[in-house]
């Protein structure tokens, strides 16, 4: 399967679900028109992110690329099992496995304000088979809290998408 096809299938599989574009009324009567509910937006974001990761990290052009993914994809998290980020990553991994037929392994490495996991992800090959699933702590907060860090949030990472949005 080519990378462009992965992105297309990811978008189609999410937006073709019944009720995906329904209107949602909050308890106060305020409507959120067109906003996707029930985790559908998160699934769309992660599926698009995986395809973008393969493209952004130096995978060969789609015309000459082998099927992606053709081996397990590692999702590194700087939070422990059971955290909100962990639950979202595991749900996304299940969706991706079902869609692409390949394993997506959630690898938790909590501690040290995310330094352990971030450094592991920064040192991994930029081949699209390692994804760093994080929150604002490792990239937005830590640079203001620590003078010296074992990774550079700007140079060592390429953002490819989002899983959740809080509002």
Secondary structure, DSSP 8 states (H G I E B T S, - for coil): --HHHHHHHHHHHHHTSTTTT--EE-TTS-EETT---TTHHHHHHHHHHHHHHHHHTT---TTT---S-SS-EEEEESS-TTSHHHHHHHHHHHHHHHHHSS-EEEEE---GGGHHHHHHHHHS-SSSSEEEE--HIIIIIHHHH-S--SS-TTTS------S----
